[in-house]
Structures are given as structure tokens and as C-alpha cells.
């Protein structure tokens, strides 16, 4: 049963920390599989797009939406929700796929991705899509917006809500990210949890060649953040890292950083090994082959 089917009868989706870890991992893994299928459905509608990055962060979004976030699917603007901000707007395929998985938008709408008059533009925009908190097309701004939202929640006396921000390792080249990092530590925003997609690639080439940004753990720790680094395609590692951050989250305290090493095209071998991964054009006869590879891999892991 998908999360979408469950949330039709449950008013509020709560964090799943009361369940056994093995069950939580199974649920996140299954949700990530369905999110990846949704991504393929969206991508096929255009025949191209930022499919590889979306596949790479599917486990992160599954861990958040299936296991960590508190939200109301029928009311995306519910004041008591946790906030998830997608800074990398061109990862829109991934957030739409996740929102469809949890019932915020209908799965049938995914076929309208990037079409004229669609609610699902190629780059995510809060004015178009229910459940999208910010417009993320201009890179480097998501963390600053997250700082503002976390500080605003504190001023409103909302002590139980958390703000999660996902941005890409290419955004680490932006000075605005580091200004936001300093601000979060200065304001002691313990209710802020940031995640970085460390996939090692940006538009102009490998991140290490365009502008080397390691060692990231040392840098974030020096900026006053609680810092962890995990395999971003390992549901168990993600759950445990997010649990650790959530356990220490508070209206006042150190902000939390989770650096997530991911693989572009994760789950579909033919896409993982493509030469040009940043923006993929996939032939019409390949989409079903991609689904078959994804399904075979998921079935093998479930044995």
C-alpha cells in the first residue's frame, strides 16, 4: 500500500520513530522505489530533464516524507506542519514525485510535468504547486530562506516545528549559502536541519574541478553546525542521521547539517553510467527499460 492510500484516511502524517528500525527502512525503501517510478513517468512526458539528480535524491525525499515530516496532505499550508524547502529548483521532478506519493497532488497529474499551464513547472515554484514551500530556480537561496522560516517559527512561539532544507553541492559555490550558515549559527537555530546532495556534479562539470569544496564536514563544524555525513542512498543511514538531528532539534541550539553522498541515476544502471548526466535526454524506447531495471533492482533488495 502506498503512503498516498494511507494518508487518504489519516488527517496528519506523523514521524514514524515509534516503529522498529527494520520496518521503517522497509517503508522508506518502498516509498523511494515508487518515487523513482513517478520520476520516470514525469520524465517520459518530456523525454528529457534532470532525471538523474531526481533519482539520486529519491531516498532522501522518501526518508523525509515517509518517515520524518509532520504534515497534513489535504492541507499543505497547515500552520503546524514541518517545512521542507527544496533549494535546487531543477530537482522539481523529485519533489513532485514525493508529493504524489504522499497524496498532496494526484499521481495522474505527473504526466503534465513541464507542459503549458501545468501546476508542475520544470523548476519548482511555490505559486504553482501545492506542497512546494519556495521557488527554487535561482540557486543558492534556499538555506537563507530556511533561516528566515526557522527564525520566524521561533518568533511565533511554534516550538515543535522543524525546517528542512535540501540543496546541491554545486550551491556550495554560492556566497549566500555561507552567509546563511553564519546566520543560522548566530541565531542558534536548532530547529533547522539542512541536507546537501553531494552528487559530485554540476552544470559545468565535476564539482571538484569546477570549485573544490572539501572538507565539508570540517567547514560546517567550524561554522557552528552539528554535522554528519552519510550515504544518501542508504535508507537506514538516512533515518538514523535524521533521528539524531531531530532528537537534538530545539527552538534554540546548534543548527544541523547532513551531508548526503548520492549517485546520479541511482537504481537504474543504464542511467548511472551515462556520460552526460546533468541534463538527460532519454530515448522513447528506453523508459520501459529503465522501469524494468528499477523494478528488478528493488525486487532483488527485498529478497
Buried (B, 14 or more C-beta within 10 A) or exposed (E): EBBBEBBEEEEBBEBBBEEEEEEBBBBBBBBBBBBBBBBBBBBBBBEEBBBBBBBBBBBBBBBBBBBBBBBBBBBBEEEEBBBBBBBBBBBBBBBBBBBBBBBBBEBEBBEBBBEEEBBBBBBBBBEBBBBBBBBBBEBBBBBBBBBBBBBEBBEEEBEEBBBBBBBBBBBBBBEBBBBBBEBBBEBBBBBBBBBBBBBBBBEEEEBEEBEEBEEBBEBBBEBBBBBBBBBBBBBBBBBBBBBBBBEEBBBEBBBBBBBBBBBBBBBBEEBBEBEEBBEBEBEEEBBEEBBEBBBEBBEEEEE
